[in-house]
Amino acid sequence: MGCLRDRNRTHPNCGYRTEHDANGFWLGRSIAPFDVVVTVTNTGDAQLAATGEQVALKLEEAGFEVLLDDRDERAGVKFKDADLIGIPFRINVGKKAAEGRLELVTRSSATSQDVPIAEIVKRFQELV
C-alpha cells in the first residue's frame, strides 16, 4: 500500500476512497481483508449451517480468503457488517439452499445471481 507524506505525518493511501455507496465502501480483492464472506442467514437451521461450512471450506481449498459469518445475528446485521468492512463478494446461504441454490452478491455492482451449490466455486472463480 502506498502512502502520502505531509511534513512529519504519513497518511495511508486508502483504496476505498472512490468505491462506496450508501451502504458503505468496498475494497478490491488485492487489499480486502477477505475475498468473500459466506453468510449463513439462519444459524438455528443445522442444514444451513452445515452448507455454509462446506461452501467456506471448498472456497478456502480453491485458494480464496473466506470469512464464514455464522454468528447468531439477524441476516440484515450480517449483510451490513460485511458491507462496512469492505468485503467485495458475499455468498448467502439461506432459504434457497433447500432448493440447492445460493445467492452470490457482487458488492461493487450491487448485483446478485442464484448459483447451484455444486457450482459455487467454479462460478466464483469465473467472477473474480
C-alpha positions in Angstrom: 0.0 0.0 0.0 1.3 3.4 -0.9 1.3 6.4 1.3 1.4 10.2 1.2 3.8 12.2 3.2 2.7 15.5 4.7 5.5 17.1 6.7 6.1 14.7 9.6 2.8 12.7 9.2 2.2 9.7 7.0 -1.3 9.1 5.6 -2.1 5.7 4.1 -3.3 5.7 0.6 -6.8 4.2 1.1 -8.1 2.1 -1.8 -11.7 2.6 -0.8 -12.0 6.4 -1.2 -13.9 6.3 -4.5 -15.6 2.9 -4.2 -18.6 3.5 -2.0 -22.3 3.9 -1.9 -25.0 4.5 0.7 -24.3 1.1 2.3 -20.5 1.7 2.9 -17.4 1.0 0.9 -15.9 -2.0 -0.9 -12.3 -2.9 -1.4 -10.6 -4.6 -4.4 -9.6 -8.2 -3.8 -5.9 -7.2 -3.5 -6.5 -5.1 -0.4 -9.7 -6.5 1.1 -9.4 -8.4 4.3 -11.2 -11.4 2.7 -12.2 -12.3 -0.9 -15.7 -13.4 0.1 -17.9 -13.7 3.1 -20.2 -16.7 3.4 -23.2 -15.6 5.3 -25.5 -18.2 7.0 -28.7 -16.4 7.3 -30.3 -18.6 10.0 -27.7 -20.3 12.2 -30.6 -22.1 14.0 -31.0 -24.3 10.9 -28.4 -27.1 11.2 -28.7 -27.8 7.4 -27.9 -24.1 6.5 -25.0 -24.0 9.0 -23.5 -27.2 7.6 -23.9 -26.0 4.0 -22.2 -22.7 4.9 -19.3 -24.5 6.5 -18.9 -26.8 3.4 -19.0 -23.9 1.0 -16.5 -21.9 3.0 -14.2 -24.9 3.1 -14.4 -25.5 -0.6 -13.6 -21.9 -1.3 -10.6 -22.0 1.0 -9.4 -25.2 -0.7 -9.6 -23.3 -4.0 -7.3 -20.6 -2.6 -9.6 -17.9 -1.6 -9.6 -15.9 1.7 -13.0 -16.7 3.2 -14.9 -15.3 6.2 -17.7 -17.6 7.5 -20.3 -15.4 9.2 -22.2 -17.9 11.3 -23.0 -15.5 14.2 -26.3 -15.7 15.9 -27.5 -12.3 14.4 -30.2 -11.3 12.0 -29.3 -11.6 8.3 -29.5 -7.8 7.8 -27.0 -7.2 10.5 -24.6 -9.7 8.9 -25.1 -8.1 5.5 -24.4 -4.6 6.8 -21.3 -5.7 8.7 -19.9 -7.3 5.5 -20.6 -4.0 3.7 -19.0 -1.9 6.4 -15.7 -3.8 6.3 -15.5 -3.7 2.5 -15.6 -7.4 1.5 -16.2 -7.4 -2.3 -18.3 -10.5 -2.6 -20.9 -12.3 -0.4 -22.4 -15.7 -0.7 -25.7 -16.0 1.1 -26.7 -19.4 2.5 -30.4 -19.0 3.1 -33.9 -20.4 2.2 -32.8 -21.1 -1.4 -30.2 -23.6 -0.1 -33.1 -26.1 0.4 -33.6 -25.9 -3.4 -29.9 -26.4 -4.0 -29.1 -22.7 -4.7 -27.0 -20.0 -3.1 -27.1 -16.2 -3.7 -23.8 -14.8 -5.0 -23.6 -11.0 -4.4 -21.1 -8.6 -6.1 -20.8 -5.6 -3.9 -19.4 -3.2 -6.4 -22.3 -3.5 -8.8 -25.0 -4.4 -6.2 -26.0 -7.4 -8.3 -26.7 -10.9 -7.3 -27.2 -14.2 -9.0 -28.5 -17.6 -7.9 -25.9 -20.3 -8.3 -26.3 -24.1 -7.8 -24.4 -25.2 -4.7 -22.3 -27.7 -6.6 -21.1 -24.9 -9.0 -20.4 -22.2 -6.5 -16.6 -22.5 -6.5 -16.4 -22.6 -10.3 -18.8 -19.6 -10.7 -16.9 -17.6 -8.1 -13.6 -18.3 -9.9 -15.1 -17.1 -13.1 -16.5 -14.0 -11.5 -13.2 -12.9 -9.9 
